[in-house]
Structure formats: structure tokens, C-alpha cells
Amino acid sequence: MEQLNETQREILSALDERGGRGNTSNIKRSIGEMTTSNLGKQARSLAEMGLIEKVGEEDVGAPIPANVYALTAEGERVARDLDDQTEVRVGVSEGDVADLRHEVSDLSTALSHLHDRVDDLADEQDSDGGDQLSMVVEDLDEAVSRLSTLEDRTSALESEVESHSQALETLNERTIHLHEMIDG
């Protein structure tokens, strides 16, 4: 069987969550942002793979009726397998972000001390103090560069953690829904 892309997996999961059947409007709401054209293309691919089938149309208040799709027996099996295999892989933990924030804080403190040192050296500069001041300025520039890099990394990691948290929340909601379907 062909490898499923993320959108195809989401379509199968959306149909599975709805008891194996749903129209394009329902599926789009479950998945999120997606064009009707792309949804149709992905649904046709899934139908060609024998995982879903078009079983009719429904009036959803739009000018064109929504296609209704249902999981085939093979589609139900694949959807169950996808649920069993679903994992959220978090590459960065909140602890990692906290460690980075701590490092940024330490560097900010060091940078502040370097600024103070530069000010002191500028006040006390004499004929041989110029070399010492140049070294401090170089240290200061390096610290500023490292701090900027760490701030960028921290922001990127915070975004990644937020994204993973949202994915985990969605997974938990799906798990609860599946348990409700199984128990109910």
C-alpha cells in the first residue's frame, strides 16, 4: 500500500472519529484549514487506495452539495492502526527551554557586568589602558552575539514546545473521544 501523507491520515482519523462516515464539510472542520479542492484530491487518492468510498452527497447550505465519504473495511483497519501508532515526538522539553532561559539570564547578567567594566575602563583610561579597553569591547561584542543567538533559539524552542503541546492536547482529545466511542 502507498505511504499516506499527513492530510490523508487526518482524513482517515476524522472519518474514524465520526463513526466511519462524514461529509467534506465535517472533515474540513475536523482537520482545520484546507481547501475543498485539496480535500477532494486527497479523498480521491484514498478512494483509489480502497480506504474510503464516496457514498453520496448532502446539502450543507452551500451552492454545491458536500460529498459524503465512508471508511471501507480496509480503511477502518488502517485508521485503527494509525490511532495505535500515533505518537507525539517532543524533541525539546519544557526543561530544555527553562535551561535556555537560565543561560540567557546568566548571559544578560554577564553582559551587564561587561558594560559596567567598559564604563569603568573608559573613565580610568590612560595611555596603556587602550589595549585593555579593546579586549573588553571584543568580549562585549561576543557576549552580545551569543545572547542574540540564544534569544533566537529560545523563541524557536518555545514555539516548538507550544506546537507539541497543542498536538498532544489534540491527541488526548482524540483518545478520549475514541474511548467514549468504544465504551458508549
ABEGO torsion letter per residue (X at the ends): XBBBBAAAAAAAAAAAAAGGBBBAAAAAAAAEBBBAAAAAAAAAAAAAAGABBBAEBBBAGBABBBBBBBBBAAAAAAAAAAAAABBBBBABBAAAAAAAAAAAAAAAAAAAAAAAAAAAAAAABBAAAAAAAAAAAAAAAAAAAAAAAAAAAAAAAAAAAAAAAAAAAAAAAAAAAAAAAAAX
